C-alpha cells in the first residue's frame, strides 16, 4: 500500500531535514543531513531521477516537499532508521 512522503527543512546551516512517511493510520519519522537525504531519495525507492531533482529543488526553494504514492514497506521502515510517530486517532 503506497503512502505519502513529506519532507521539511529543519535547519539551514548545516542543512537538516525531517522526513515523515504516512501509511494509512501510521506515521513514521526520521531526520537526515543533506547527504543522507540525497542517498535516501536516490536509493531507497525507485523514483525517477527527474522527480528526485524536483523534490530537492522544492526543498531548496521553499523548505518542504510532498510526494504521494510512495511504495515503502512498513516492515522495512525501522531497519531504515525510521521511528514510529504517534498519530491522531
N, C-alpha and C positions, 0 to 999 in steps of 0.2 A: 504494500500500500504506500503510495507516494505521500510525502509530507511537504512542508513549507520551510524554507531556509531563510532566516532573517539575519543580517549581519549589520552591526552597528560599530562605528568608531568610538572607542572609549577614551583614548588619549592620542594626541597628535605627535608628541615628542617624548619618548620614542613611540612610534605607532603601535597601538594595541586595539584589538577588535574582539567583540563578543559575538559568538555565533549561537543563535537559538534555532533549534530544529523542532518543529511542531509536527507530531504524528498522531492524528486523531486527538484524543483527550490527553495525550502525554507530551511533555516538553523536555527537551534536553539542552544543555548549555555547555559551552567551552570557550575559553579566552585564548586568543592566538596573538603572537607578534606578527609583524608583516611577512616575514619569510615563512613562518608556519602556516599562515592563512593562504599564501600563494601555493604552497605544497598541498594543502588540504583541498583547495578548489581544483587544482590541476590533476590530482592523482586519486582522490578518494571516491569519486564517482564520475561517470562518463558524460561530462558536459562538453559541448563543442568549444574549441578554443575561443571562438568569437563571443560566446556567452560569458566565459570566464573574464575575458578582457573587458566586456561591457560592465560586468559586476564590479571589477576592480576600478574602472573609470568612475562609476557612480559613487563608490566609497571615497575616492579621492576628491570628487567634486562636491558631494552633498553629505557624506558621512554615513550613509546607510544604503542598503540594497536588499531586495527580496527576490527569491526565486521559488516559484511554485512547482509542484510535481517533481520533487527531488526524490529519487528512489534510493534511500539508505535503509538498510535493515536495522530494526530496533535492537536486535540481538548483537549487532556489531558496534553500537554506539559507545558502550562502556569501554570496550577494548581500543576504541579510537580516542579515548580520553574525555568523552562527554559525561557529564553528571546529570542524573535525572533532576529536573527542576519541579518544585511544587507548582501545580496549576490550579486555576479556579475551577471548581466542580460544582 
